[in-house]
Amino acid sequence: MAALVYTRLKDHPRETYFATSGALIVGRIDCISARPGSEQWSWGMNLDIGGLPFRRGGVAEDRAGAITALNEAWGDWKTWAGLRDLDDDEP
């Protein structure tokens, strides 16, 4: 599984990004408040691969925080699913 790639949606009223790994859409982050001093971003992940859905989400103070939280959830899902990145040196 590759690292997440964040692609900004064009023609969207708010700053919004889809997070993908290869062809798999993993989640998204959205700017829900861009006011200076009270910026907020939502992030969400919903993977229905396998027997049980894996859902995570929350709110962060900035885009970097939302990306960090989604990357952590992605890592949790890979562990839950018994997967690892191809470039990991571990056997």
N, CA, C and O atoms as a CHARMM CRD file, in Angstrom:
* protein
*
  364
    1    1 MET  N      0.85300  -1.17500   0.00000 PROA 1      0.00000
    2    1 MET  CA     0.00000   0.00000   0.00000 PROA 1      0.00000
    3    1 MET  C      0.89500   1.23300   0.00000 PROA 1      0.00000
    4    1 MET  O      1.83300   1.33600   0.79100 PROA 1      0.00000
    5    2 ALA  N      0.59700   2.14500  -0.88100 PROA 2      0.00000
    6    2 ALA  CA     1.40000   3.35200  -1.03300 PROA 2      0.00000
    7    2 ALA  C      0.99700   4.40800  -0.01000 PROA 2      0.00000
    8    2 ALA  O     -0.06400   4.33000   0.60900 PROA 2      0.00000
    9    3 ALA  N      1.86800   5.38900   0.14600 PROA 3      0.00000
   10    3 ALA  CA     1.53800   6.53800   0.99500 PROA 3      0.00000
   11    3 ALA  C      0.35500   7.28400   0.37700 PROA 3      0.00000
   12    3 ALA  O      0.10800   7.18600  -0.82500 PROA 3      0.00000
   13    4 LEU  N     -0.35700   8.01500   1.19600 PROA 4      0.00000
   14    4 LEU  CA    -1.51900   8.74200   0.69800 PROA 4      0.00000
   15    4 LEU  C     -1.10200   9.93700  -0.15500 PROA 4      0.00000
   16    4 LEU  O     -0.12400  10.62600   0.13100 PROA 4      0.00000
   17    5 VAL  N     -1.87500  10.15200  -1.20500 PROA 5      0.00000
   18    5 VAL  CA    -1.70600  11.31200  -2.08000 PROA 5      0.00000
   19    5 VAL  C     -2.95100  12.17000  -1.90200 PROA 5      0.00000
   20    5 VAL  O     -4.07200  11.66900  -1.98700 PROA 5      0.00000
   21    6 TYR  N     -2.75500  13.46000  -1.65600 PROA 6      0.00000
   22    6 TYR  CA    -3.86900  14.38500  -1.44800 PROA 6      0.00000
   23    6 TYR  C     -4.05300  15.23300  -2.69900 PROA 6      0.00000
   24    6 TYR  O     -3.13400  15.92400  -3.13900 PROA 6      0.00000
   25    7 THR  N     -5.26800  15.16800  -3.26900 PROA 7      0.00000
   26    7 THR  CA    -5.57900  15.88900  -4.49800 PROA 7      0.00000
   27    7 THR  C     -6.72100  16.86000  -4.23000 PROA 7      0.00000
   28    7 THR  O     -7.80200  16.46100  -3.79700 PROA 7      0.00000
   29    8 ARG  N     -6.46900  18.13400  -4.49300 PROA 8      0.00000
   30    8 ARG  CA    -7.50000  19.15200  -4.25700 PROA 8      0.00000
   31    8 ARG  C     -8.57800  19.06500  -5.32500 PROA 8      0.00000
   32    8 ARG  O     -8.28800  18.95000  -6.51500 PROA 8      0.00000
   33    9 LEU  N     -9.83100  19.12300  -4.87700 PROA 9      0.00000
   34    9 LEU  CA   -10.96600  19.13000  -5.80400 PROA 9      0.00000
   35    9 LEU  C    -11.11200  20.52000  -6.41300 PROA 9      0.00000
   36    9 LEU  O    -11.09800  21.52400  -5.70100 PROA 9      0.00000
   37   10 LYS  N    -11.24800  20.56800  -7.69700 PROA 10     0.00000
   38   10 LYS  CA   -11.52400  21.82800  -8.39200 PROA 10     0.00000
   39   10 LYS  C    -13.03600  22.04200  -8.38200 PROA 10     0.00000
   40   10 LYS  O    -13.79900  21.09600  -8.19200 PROA 10     0.00000
   41   11 ASP  N    -13.45900  23.26900  -8.58400 PROA 11     0.00000
   42   11 ASP  CA   -14.88700  23.59600  -8.68100 PROA 11     0.00000
   43   11 ASP  C    -15.66800  23.14800  -7.45900 PROA 11     0.00000
   44   11 ASP  O    -16.79900  22.67800  -7.58200 PROA 11     0.00000
   45   12 HSD  N    -15.07600  23.28800  -6.27800 PROA 12     0.00000
   46   12 HSD  CA   -15.76600  22.94400  -5.03200 PROA 12     0.00000
   47   12 HSD  C    -15.83200  24.21300  -4.18900 PROA 12     0.00000
   48   12 HSD  O    -14.85800  24.96300  -4.13700 PROA 12     0.00000
   49   13 PRO  N    -16.96200  24.46900  -3.52600 PROA 13     0.00000
   50   13 PRO  CA   -17.09500  25.73500  -2.79600 PROA 13     0.00000
   51   13 PRO  C    -16.11100  25.88600  -1.62400 PROA 13     0.00000
   52   13 PRO  O    -15.78500  27.00900  -1.24000 PROA 13     0.00000
   53   14 ARG  N    -15.64200  24.78600  -1.06100 PROA 14     0.00000
   54   14 ARG  CA   -14.67400  24.84700   0.04000 PROA 14     0.00000
   55   14 ARG  C    -13.40200  24.14100  -0.39200 PROA 14     0.00000
   56   14 ARG  O    -13.41100  23.32900  -1.31700 PROA 14     0.00000
   57   15 GLU  N    -12.30400  24.46000   0.29100 PROA 15     0.00000
   58   15 GLU  CA   -11.05000  23.76500   0.02100 PROA 15     0.00000
   59   15 GLU  C    -11.20200  22.32000   0.49500 PROA 15     0.00000
   60   15 GLU  O    -11.34400  22.06200   1.69000 PROA 15     0.00000
   61   16 THR  N    -11.17100  21.39300  -0.44100 PROA 16     0.00000
   62   16 THR  CA   -11.43300  19.98000  -0.17800 PROA 16     0.00000
   63   16 THR  C    -10.40900  19.12200  -0.91300 PROA 16     0.00000
   64   16 THR  O    -10.04900  19.40000  -2.05600 PROA 16     0.00000
   65   17 TYR  N     -9.94600  18.06900  -0.22800 PROA 17     0.00000
   66   17 TYR  CA    -8.96300  17.15800  -0.80400 PROA 17     0.00000
   67   17 TYR  C     -9.43300  15.72400  -0.65200 PROA 17     0.00000
   68   17 TYR  O     -9.97400  15.35500   0.39000 PROA 17     0.00000
   69   18 PHE  N     -9.23100  14.90200  -1.69100 PROA 18     0.00000
   70   18 PHE  CA    -9.40600  13.45900  -1.58200 PROA 18     0.00000
   71   18 PHE  C     -8.05100  12.85100  -1.29100 PROA 18     0.00000
   72   18 PHE  O     -7.04000  13.27700  -1.84900 PROA 18     0.00000
   73   19 ALA  N     -8.02800  11.85600  -0.42000 PROA 19     0.00000
   74   19 ALA  CA    -6.81100  11.11100  -0.11300 PROA 19     0.00000
   75   19 ALA  C     -6.91900   9.75700  -0.79300 PROA 19     0.00000
   76   19 ALA  O     -7.88600   9.02300  -0.59100 PROA 19     0.00000
   77   20 THR  N     -5.91500   9.43300  -1.60100 PROA 20     0.00000
   78   20 THR  CA    -5.92400   8.16800  -2.32100 PROA 20     0.00000
   79   20 THR  C     -4.62100   7.41400  -2.10400 PROA 20     0.00000
   80   20 THR  O     -3.57500   7.99700  -1.81900 PROA 20     0.00000
   81   21 SER  N     -4.72100   6.10400  -2.24700 PROA 21     0.00000
   82   21 SER  CA    -3.55300   5.22900  -2.26700 PROA 21     0.00000
   83   21 SER  C     -3.71900   4.35600  -3.50700 PROA 21     0.00000
   84   21 SER  O     -4.54500   3.44400  -3.52600 PROA 21     0.00000
   85   22 GLY  N     -2.94100   4.63800  -4.52300 PROA 22     0.00000
   86   22 GLY  CA    -3.16100   3.96400  -5.80000 PROA 22     0.00000
   87   22 GLY  C     -4.54400   4.33900  -6.31100 PROA 22     0.00000
   88   22 GLY  O     -4.86800   5.52300  -6.40700 PROA 22     0.00000
   89   23 ALA  N     -5.36800   3.34000  -6.64300 PROA 23     0.00000
   90   23 ALA  CA    -6.72300   3.58300  -7.12900 PROA 23     0.00000
   91   23 ALA  C     -7.75300   3.63100  -6.00300 PROA 23     0.00000
   92   23 ALA  O     -8.93100   3.87900  -6.26200 PROA 23     0.00000
   93   24 LEU  N     -7.33500   3.40100  -4.76700 PROA 24     0.00000
   94   24 LEU  CA    -8.25300   3.35400  -3.62800 PROA 24     0.00000
   95   24 LEU  C     -8.46800   4.74200  -3.03700 PROA 24     0.00000
   96   24 LEU  O     -7.50800   5.40100  -2.63600 PROA 24     0.00000
   97   25 ILE  N     -9.72300   5.19200  -2.98100 PROA 25     0.00000
   98   25 ILE  CA   -10.05700   6.44100  -2.29600 PROA 25     0.00000
   99   25 ILE  C    -10.17000   6.11500  -0.81000 PROA 25     0.00000
  100   25 ILE  O    -11.05200   5.36500  -0.39100 PROA 25     0.00000
  101   26 VAL  N     -9.26900   6.68600  -0.02800 PROA 26     0.00000
  102   26 VAL  CA    -9.16100   6.36800   1.39600 PROA 26     0.00000
  103   26 VAL  C    -10.00200   7.31300   2.24100 PROA 26     0.00000
  104   26 VAL  O    -10.65500   6.87100   3.18600 PROA 26     0.00000
  105   27 GLY  N    -10.00200   8.60200   1.92200 PROA 27     0.00000
  106   27 GLY  CA   -10.73600   9.55800   2.73600 PROA 27     0.00000
  107   27 GLY  C    -10.69600  10.93700   2.11700 PROA 27     0.00000
  108   27 GLY  O    -10.33500  11.10500   0.95200 PROA 27     0.00000
  109   28 ARG  N    -11.07800  11.93600   2.92400 PROA 28     0.00000
  110   28 ARG  CA   -11.06200  13.30800   2.45600 PROA 28     0.00000
  111   28 ARG  C    -10.89400  14.25100   3.62700 PROA 28     0.00000
  112   28 ARG  O    -11.18800  13.91200   4.77300 PROA 28     0.00000
  113   29 ILE  N    -10.41500  15.44400   3.31400 PROA 29     0.00000
  114   29 ILE  CA   -10.35600  16.51600   4.29600 PROA 29     0.00000
  115   29 ILE  C    -11.02900  17.74300   3.68800 PROA 29     0.00000
  116   29 ILE  O    -10.92000  17.99500   2.48800 PROA 29     0.00000
  117   30 ASP  N    -11.72700  18.50200   4.53400 PROA 30     0.00000
  118   30 ASP  CA   -12.47900  19.68000   4.10700 PROA 30     0.00000
  119   30 ASP  C    -12.21000  20.83700   5.04800 PROA 30     0.00000
  120   30 ASP  O    -12.15400  20.66100   6.26500 PROA 30     0.00000
  121   31 CYS  N    -12.04600  22.02000   4.47900 PROA 31     0.00000
  122   31 CYS  CA   -11.97300  23.22900   5.29200 PROA 31     0.00000
  123   31 CYS  C    -13.40700  23.59700   5.66800 PROA 31     0.00000
  124   31 CYS  O    -14.21800  23.91400   4.79700 PROA 31     0.00000
  125   32 ILE  N    -13.71600  23.55700   6.95000 PROA 32     0.00000
  126   32 ILE  CA   -15.07800  23.86800   7.37800 PROA 32     0.00000
  127   32 ILE  C    -15.18200  25.27900   7.94700 PROA 32     0.00000
  128   32 ILE  O    -16.28500  25.79700   8.12400 PROA 32     0.00000
  129   33 SER  N    -14.03300  25.90700   8.23600 PROA 33     0.00000
  130   33 SER  CA   -14.00500  27.29700   8.66000 PROA 33     0.00000
  131   33 SER  C    -12.63900  27.86600   8.32600 PROA 33     0.00000
  132   33 SER  O    -11.62400  27.39100   8.83400 PROA 33     0.00000
  133   34 ALA  N    -12.61000  28.88100   7.47500 PROA 34     0.00000
  134   34 ALA  CA   -11.34100  29.47400   7.05800 PROA 34     0.00000
  135   34 ALA  C    -11.08400  30.82100   7.72400 PROA 34     0.00000
  136   34 ALA  O    -10.16100  31.53900   7.33900 PROA 34     0.00000
  137   35 ARG  N    -11.89300  31.16500   8.71700 PROA 35     0.00000
  138   35 ARG  CA   -11.71500  32.45300   9.39400 PROA 35     0.00000
  139   35 ARG  C    -10.38200  32.47800  10.13900 PROA 35     0.00000
  140   35 ARG  O    -10.05500  31.52800  10.85100 PROA 35     0.00000
  141   36 PRO  N     -9.62100  33.53900   9.98500 PROA 36     0.00000
  142   36 PRO  CA    -8.35600  33.63900  10.72400 PROA 36     0.00000
  143   36 PRO  C     -8.59200  33.53600  12.23000 PROA 36     0.00000
  144   36 PRO  O     -9.48100  34.19000  12.77600 PROA 36     0.00000
  145   37 GLY  N     -7.79900  32.72200  12.88000 PROA 37     0.00000
  146   37 GLY  CA    -7.92000  32.52800  14.31800 PROA 37     0.00000
  147   37 GLY  C     -8.90000  31.44800  14.72000 PROA 37     0.00000
  148   37 GLY  O     -8.91200  31.02600  15.87600 PROA 37     0.00000
  149   38 SER  N     -9.72700  30.99100  13.78500 PROA 38     0.00000
  150   38 SER  CA   -10.67800  29.92400  14.11500 PROA 38     0.00000
  151   38 SER  C    -10.80000  28.92400  12.96700 PROA 38     0.00000
  152   38 SER  O    -11.87400  28.37900  12.71200 PROA 38     0.00000
  153   39 GLU  N     -9.68400  28.69500  12.28100 PROA 39     0.00000
  154   39 GLU  CA    -9.67600  27.74500  11.16900 PROA 39     0.00000
  155   39 GLU  C     -9.98900  26.34500  11.69500 PROA 39     0.00000
  156   39 GLU  O     -9.50500  25.94800  12.75500 PROA 39     0.00000
  157   40 GLN  N    -10.80300  25.60300  10.94500 PROA 40     0.00000
  158   40 GLN  CA   -11.12700  24.21500  11.29700 PROA 40     0.00000
  159   40 GLN  C    -11.20300  23.37500  10.03200 PROA 40     0.00000
  160   40 GLN  O    -11.67400  23.82300   8.98600 PROA 40     0.00000
  161   41 TRP  N    -10.72200  22.13500  10.16000 PROA 41     0.00000
  162   41 TRP  CA   -10.74300  21.17900   9.06800 PROA 41     0.00000
  163   41 TRP  C    -11.35400  19.88600   9.56000 PROA 41     0.00000
  164   41 TRP  O    -11.04100  19.43100  10.66000 PROA 41     0.00000
  165   42 SER  N    -12.22000  19.28900   8.76100 PROA 42     0.00000
  166   42 SER  CA   -12.74300  17.96400   9.08200 PROA 42     0.00000
  167   42 SER  C    -11.98100  16.93900   8.25400 PROA 42     0.00000
  168   42 SER  O    -11.51500  17.22400   7.15100 PROA 42     0.00000
  169   43 TRP  N    -11.86600  15.74700   8.81000 PROA 43     0.00000
  170   43 TRP  CA   -11.22900  14.65900   8.07000 PROA 43     0.00000
  171   43 TRP  C    -12.05400  13.40300   8.30200 PROA 43     0.00000
  172   43 TRP  O    -12.65500  13.22400   9.36100 PROA 43     0.00000
  173   44 GLY  N    -12.07500  12.55500   7.31600 PROA 44     0.00000
  174   44 GLY  CA   -12.85500  11.32800   7.44300 PROA 44     0.00000
  175   44 GLY  C    -12.30100  10.22000   6.57900 PROA 44     0.00000
  176   44 GLY  O    -11.71300  10.44500   5.52200 PROA 44     0.00000
  177   45 MET  N    -12.51300   9.01800   7.07100 PROA 45     0.00000
  178   45 MET  CA   -12.06400   7.81900   6.37400 PROA 45     0.00000
  179   45 MET  C    -13.14200   6.76100   6.55700 PROA 45     0.00000
  180   45 MET  O    -13.60400   6.53400   7.67600 PROA 45     0.00000
  181   46 ASN  N    -13.54600   6.11200   5.47100 PROA 46     0.00000
  182   46 ASN  CA   -14.56900   5.08700   5.53100 PROA 46     0.00000
  183   46 ASN  C    -14.19800   3.99800   4.52900 PROA 46     0.00000
  184   46 ASN  O    -14.44000   4.13700   3.33000 PROA 46     0.00000
  185   47 LEU  N    -13.61200   2.91800   5.03100 PROA 47     0.00000
  186   47 LEU  CA   -13.20700   1.81800   4.16000 PROA 47     0.00000
  187   47 LEU  C    -14.06800   0.60200   4.45800 PROA 47     0.00000
  188   47 LEU  O    -14.00500   0.04300   5.55300 PROA 47     0.00000
  189   48 ASP  N    -14.86600   0.19800   3.49200 PROA 48     0.00000
  190   48 ASP  CA   -15.72300  -0.97800   3.62300 PROA 48     0.00000
  191   48 ASP  C    -15.10500  -2.15400   2.87900 PROA 48     0.00000
  192   48 ASP  O    -15.74700  -2.77900   2.03500 PROA 48     0.00000
  193   49 ILE  N    -13.86600  -2.44100   3.20200 PROA 49     0.00000
  194   49 ILE  CA   -13.15100  -3.54300   2.57100 PROA 49     0.00000
  195   49 ILE  C    -13.05300  -4.66100   3.60100 PROA 49     0.00000
  196   49 ILE  O    -12.50900  -4.45800   4.68700 PROA 49     0.00000
  197   50 GLY  N    -13.56600  -5.81400   3.27700 PROA 50     0.00000
  198   50 GLY  CA   -13.53300  -6.92200   4.22500 PROA 50     0.00000
  199   50 GLY  C    -14.85700  -7.07000   4.93600 PROA 50     0.00000
  200   50 GLY  O    -15.88300  -6.56200   4.48200 PROA 50     0.00000
  201   51 GLY  N    -14.82700  -7.76900   6.05200 PROA 51     0.00000
  202   51 GLY  CA   -16.04600  -8.10600   6.77700 PROA 51     0.00000
  203   51 GLY  C    -16.69900  -6.94500   7.50300 PROA 51     0.00000
  204   51 GLY  O    -17.92600  -6.86600   7.55700 PROA 51     0.00000
  205   52 LEU  N    -15.90200  -6.03900   8.06500 PROA 52     0.00000
  206   52 LEU  CA   -16.44800  -4.92800   8.84300 PROA 52     0.00000
  207   52 LEU  C    -15.95600  -3.59900   8.29400 PROA 52     0.00000
  208   52 LEU  O    -14.79600  -3.49500   7.89500 PROA 52     0.00000
  209   53 PRO  N    -16.81200  -2.57500   8.26400 PROA 53     0.00000
  210   53 PRO  CA   -16.34100  -1.26000   7.82300 PROA 53     0.00000
  211   53 PRO  C    -15.37400  -0.67400   8.84500 PROA 53     0.00000
  212   53 PRO  O    -15.48700  -0.93600  10.04200 PROA 53     0.00000
  213   54 PHE  N    -14.43700   0.10800   8.36800 PROA 54     0.00000
  214   54 PHE  CA   -13.46300   0.78500   9.22300 PROA 54     0.00000
  215   54 PHE  C    -13.67500   2.27600   9.01400 PROA 54     0.00000
  216   54 PHE  O    -13.36900   2.80600   7.94600 PROA 54     0.00000
  217   55 ARG  N    -14.20000   2.95900  10.03600 PROA 55     0.00000
  218   55 ARG  CA   -14.53300   4.37300   9.92400 PROA 55     0.00000
  219   55 ARG  C    -13.81600   5.16100  11.00500 PROA 55     0.00000
  220   55 ARG  O    -13.77700   4.76900  12.17100 PROA 55     0.00000
  221   56 ARG  N    -13.25700   6.27000  10.59000 PROA 56     0.00000
  222   56 ARG  CA   -12.60700   7.19400  11.51600 PROA 56     0.00000
  223   56 ARG  C    -12.87200   8.60600  11.00800 PROA 56     0.00000
  224   56 ARG  O    -13.08300   8.80900   9.81200 PROA 56     0.00000
  225   57 GLY  N    -12.86100   9.57200  11.90500 PROA 57     0.00000
  226   57 GLY  CA   -13.03900  10.95300  11.49600 PROA 57     0.00000
  227   57 GLY  C    -12.88500  11.89100  12.66700 PROA 57     0.00000
  228   57 GLY  O    -12.87900  11.47100  13.82400 PROA 57     0.00000
  229   58 GLY  N    -12.75900  13.16200  12.35600 PROA 58     0.00000
  230   58 GLY  CA   -12.62300  14.15700  13.40800 PROA 58     0.00000
  231   58 GLY  C    -12.43600  15.54600  12.83400 PROA 58     0.00000
  232   58 GLY  O    -12.64300  15.78800  11.64500 PROA 58     0.00000
  233   59 VAL  N    -12.03700  16.45600  13.72200 PROA 59     0.00000
  234   59 VAL  CA   -11.82200  17.85700  13.36800 PROA 59     0.00000
  235   59 VAL  C    -10.42400  18.23400  13.82700 PROA 59     0.00000
  236   59 VAL  O     -9.97000  17.81100  14.89100 PROA 59     0.00000
  237   60 ALA  N     -9.74200  19.04000  13.00600 PROA 60     0.00000
  238   60 ALA  CA    -8.40500  19.51600  13.33300 PROA 60     0.00000
  239   60 ALA  C     -8.36600  21.03600  13.19800 PROA 60     0.00000
  240   60 ALA  O     -9.21400  21.63800  12.54000 PROA 60     0.00000
  241   61 GLU  N     -7.36900  21.64100  13.83000 PROA 61     0.00000
  242   61 GLU  CA    -7.24900  23.09700  13.80900 PROA 61     0.00000
  243   61 GLU  C     -6.69500  23.64400  12.49600 PROA 61     0.00000
  244   61 GLU  O     -6.85900  24.82800  12.20200 PROA 61     0.00000
  245   62 ASP  N     -6.04300  22.79900  11.70800 PROA 62     0.00000
  246   62 ASP  CA    -5.49400  23.25400  10.43500 PROA 62     0.00000
  247   62 ASP  C     -5.37800  22.07200   9.47700 PROA 62     0.00000
  248   62 ASP  O     -5.58800  20.92000   9.85700 PROA 62     0.00000
  249   63 ARG  N     -5.03800  22.38600   8.21900 PROA 63     0.00000
  250   63 ARG  CA    -4.94100  21.34200   7.20300 PROA 63     0.00000
  251   63 ARG  C     -3.86400  20.32400   7.55400 PROA 63     0.00000
  252   63 ARG  O     -4.06100  19.12400   7.36400 PROA 63     0.00000
  253   64 ALA  N     -2.73500  20.78700   8.06100 PROA 64     0.00000
  254   64 ALA  CA    -1.64900  19.86700   8.42400 PROA 64     0.00000
  255   64 ALA  C     -2.10400  18.88900   9.49900 PROA 64     0.00000
  256   64 ALA  O     -1.75800  17.70900   9.44600 PROA 64     0.00000
  257   65 GLY  N     -2.86900  19.36300  10.46600 PROA 65     0.00000
  258   65 GLY  CA    -3.38200  18.48700  11.52100 PROA 65     0.00000
  259   65 GLY  C     -4.36200  17.45400  10.97800 PROA 65     0.00000
  260   65 GLY  O     -4.36000  16.30300  11.41500 PROA 65     0.00000
  261   66 ALA  N     -5.19900  17.86400  10.02700 PROA 66     0.00000
  262   66 ALA  CA    -6.14800  16.92300   9.41600 PROA 66     0.00000
  263   66 ALA  C     -5.40900  15.86000   8.61000 PROA 66     0.00000
  264   66 ALA  O     -5.77300  14.68400   8.63900 PROA 66     0.00000
  265   67 ILE  N     -4.37100  16.28100   7.89000 PROA 67     0.00000
  266   67 ILE  CA    -3.57400  15.32300   7.11600 PROA 67     0.00000
  267   67 ILE  C     -2.87800  14.34300   8.05500 PROA 67     0.00000
  268   67 ILE  O     -2.85400  13.14100   7.78900 PROA 67     0.00000
  269   68 THR  N     -2.31500  14.84100   9.14300 PROA 68     0.00000
  270   68 THR  CA    -1.64700  13.96900  10.11900 PROA 68     0.00000
  271   68 THR  C     -2.62700  12.95300  10.69700 PROA 68     0.00000
  272   68 THR  O     -2.30700  11.76900  10.79600 PROA 68     0.00000
  273   69 ALA  N     -3.82300  13.41100  11.08100 PROA 69     0.00000
  274   69 ALA  CA    -4.82400  12.51400  11.66800 PROA 69     0.00000
  275   69 ALA  C     -5.27000  11.45100  10.65500 PROA 69     0.00000
  276   69 ALA  O     -5.42000  10.28300  11.01100 PROA 69     0.00000
  277   70 LEU  N     -5.48000  11.84900   9.40500 PROA 70     0.00000
  278   70 LEU  CA    -5.89800  10.88200   8.39500 PROA 70     0.00000
  279   70 LEU  C     -4.77500   9.88800   8.09800 PROA 70     0.00000
  280   70 LEU  O     -5.03500   8.70000   7.91000 PROA 70     0.00000
  281   71 ASN  N     -3.54200  10.36000   8.05400 PROA 71     0.00000
  282   71 ASN  CA    -2.40700   9.44900   7.85600 PROA 71     0.00000
  283   71 ASN  C     -2.30400   8.44100   9.00200 PROA 71     0.00000
  284   71 ASN  O     -2.00300   7.27200   8.76500 PROA 71     0.00000
  285   72 GLU  N     -2.55000   8.87700  10.24300 PROA 72     0.00000
  286   72 GLU  CA    -2.52900   7.96000  11.38500 PROA 72     0.00000
  287   72 GLU  C     -3.65000   6.92800  11.27800 PROA 72     0.00000
  288   72 GLU  O     -3.43400   5.74800  11.55300 PROA 72     0.00000
  289   73 ALA  N     -4.84200   7.36600  10.87900 PROA 73     0.00000
  290   73 ALA  CA    -5.96500   6.43700  10.69200 PROA 73     0.00000
  291   73 ALA  C     -5.65200   5.44200   9.58600 PROA 73     0.00000
  292   73 ALA  O     -6.01100   4.26900   9.69500 PROA 73     0.00000
  293   74 TRP  N     -4.99400   5.88400   8.53000 PROA 74     0.00000
  294   74 TRP  CA    -4.58600   5.01000   7.42900 PROA 74     0.00000
  295   74 TRP  C     -3.62800   3.94500   7.95900 PROA 74     0.00000
  296   74 TRP  O     -3.74900   2.77000   7.61400 PROA 74     0.00000
  297   75 GLY  N     -2.68300   4.35400   8.79200 PROA 75     0.00000
  298   75 GLY  CA    -1.76300   3.39400   9.40400 PROA 75     0.00000
  299   75 GLY  C     -2.49400   2.39700  10.28400 PROA 75     0.00000
  300   75 GLY  O     -2.18300   1.20600  10.27100 PROA 75     0.00000
  301   76 ASP  N     -3.47900   2.88500  11.06100 PROA 76     0.00000
  302   76 ASP  CA    -4.28200   1.99200  11.90000 PROA 76     0.00000
  303   76 ASP  C     -5.04400   0.98200  11.04500 PROA 76     0.00000
  304   76 ASP  O     -5.13000  -0.19300  11.40100 PROA 76     0.00000
  305   77 TRP  N     -5.60300   1.44000   9.90700 PROA 77     0.00000
  306   77 TRP  CA    -6.34600   0.52500   9.03800 PROA 77     0.00000
  307   77 TRP  C     -5.42500  -0.53700   8.45400 PROA 77     0.00000
  308   77 TRP  O     -5.79000  -1.71100   8.39800 PROA 77     0.00000
  309   78 LYS  N     -4.23500  -0.13400   8.01700 PROA 78     0.00000
  310   78 LYS  CA    -3.30700  -1.10900   7.44000 PROA 78     0.00000
  311   78 LYS  C     -2.93300  -2.16800   8.47800 PROA 78     0.00000
  312   78 LYS  O     -2.83600  -3.35100   8.15000 PROA 78     0.00000
  313   79 THR  N     -2.72600  -1.75300   9.71400 PROA 79     0.00000
  314   79 THR  CA    -2.43300  -2.71300  10.78400 PROA 79     0.00000
  315   79 THR  C     -3.63500  -3.62700  11.01100 PROA 79     0.00000
  316   79 THR  O     -3.48000  -4.84400  11.11000 PROA 79     0.00000
  317   80 TRP  N     -4.82700  -3.04500  11.09500 PROA 80     0.00000
  318   80 TRP  CA    -6.06600  -3.80000  11.30700 PROA 80     0.00000
  319   80 TRP  C     -6.28100  -4.81500  10.18700 PROA 80     0.00000
  320   80 TRP  O     -6.73000  -5.93500  10.43200 PROA 80     0.00000
  321   81 ALA  N     -5.95600  -4.41300   8.95500 PROA 81     0.00000
  322   81 ALA  CA    -6.16200  -5.27700   7.79700 PROA 81     0.00000
  323   81 ALA  C     -5.01700  -6.27000   7.59200 PROA 81     0.00000
  324   81 ALA  O     -5.09300  -7.13300   6.71700 PROA 81     0.00000
  325   82 GLY  N     -3.95700  -6.15100   8.39800 PROA 82     0.00000
  326   82 GLY  CA    -2.81400  -7.05200   8.25800 PROA 82     0.00000
  327   82 GLY  C     -1.94400  -6.73500   7.05600 PROA 82     0.00000
  328   82 GLY  O     -1.31200  -7.62600   6.48900 PROA 82     0.00000
  329   83 LEU  N     -1.91000  -5.45600   6.66100 PROA 83     0.00000
  330   83 LEU  CA    -1.13300  -5.03400   5.49400 PROA 83     0.00000
  331   83 LEU  C      0.04800  -4.18300   5.93100 PROA 83     0.00000
  332   83 LEU  O      0.08200  -3.65600   7.04300 PROA 83     0.00000
  333   84 ARG  N      1.00200  -4.06500   5.04300 PROA 84     0.00000
  334   84 ARG  CA     2.14100  -3.17600   5.28900 PROA 84     0.00000
  335   84 ARG  C      2.58100  -2.57800   3.97300 PROA 84     0.00000
  336   84 ARG  O      2.24600  -3.09700   2.90800 PROA 84     0.00000
  337   85 ASP  N      3.32700  -1.49300   4.03600 PROA 85     0.00000
  338   85 ASP  CA     3.84000  -0.86600   2.83100 PROA 85     0.00000
  339   85 ASP  C      4.89700  -1.73400   2.18100 PROA 85     0.00000
  340   85 ASP  O      5.66500  -2.39800   2.87800 PROA 85     0.00000
  341   86 LEU  N      4.95000  -1.74000   0.87400 PROA 86     0.00000
  342   86 LEU  CA     5.91000  -2.54500   0.13800 PROA 86     0.00000
  343   86 LEU  C      7.34700  -2.13700   0.40600 PROA 86     0.00000
  344   86 LEU  O      8.25500  -2.96400   0.31700 PROA 86     0.00000
  345   87 ASP  N      7.56300  -0.86800   0.73500 PROA 87     0.00000
  346   87 ASP  CA     8.92300  -0.40300   0.96900 PROA 87     0.00000
  347   87 ASP  C      9.39300  -0.61800   2.40800 PROA 87     0.00000
  348   87 ASP  O     10.51000  -0.22600   2.74400 PROA 87     0.00000
  349   88 ASP  N      8.56900  -1.23300   3.26700 PROA 88     0.00000
  350   88 ASP  CA     9.01000  -1.56300   4.63300 PROA 88     0.00000
  351   88 ASP  C     10.11700  -2.58700   4.56100 PROA 88     0.00000
  352   88 ASP  O     10.03500  -3.54400   3.79100 PROA 88     0.00000
  353   89 ASP  N     11.15300  -2.39500   5.35600 PROA 89     0.00000
  354   89 ASP  CA    12.28900  -3.31400   5.35600 PROA 89     0.00000
  355   89 ASP  C     12.05000  -4.53500   6.23100 PROA 89     0.00000
  356   89 ASP  O     12.84000  -5.47900   6.19600 PROA 89     0.00000
  357   90 GLU  N     10.97800  -4.53700   7.01500 PROA 90     0.00000
  358   90 GLU  CA    10.71500  -5.66200   7.90600 PROA 90     0.00000
  359   90 GLU  C     10.29000  -6.88500   7.10200 PROA 90     0.00000
  360   90 GLU  O      9.61400  -6.75000   6.08200 PROA 90     0.00000
  361   91 PRO  N     10.68000  -8.07700   7.54900 PROA 91     0.00000
  362   91 PRO  CA    10.26900  -9.30400   6.82800 PROA 91     0.00000
  363   91 PRO  C      8.79500  -9.59000   6.98100 PROA 91     0.00000
  364   91 PRO  O      8.29900 -10.57800   6.44000 PROA 91     0.00000
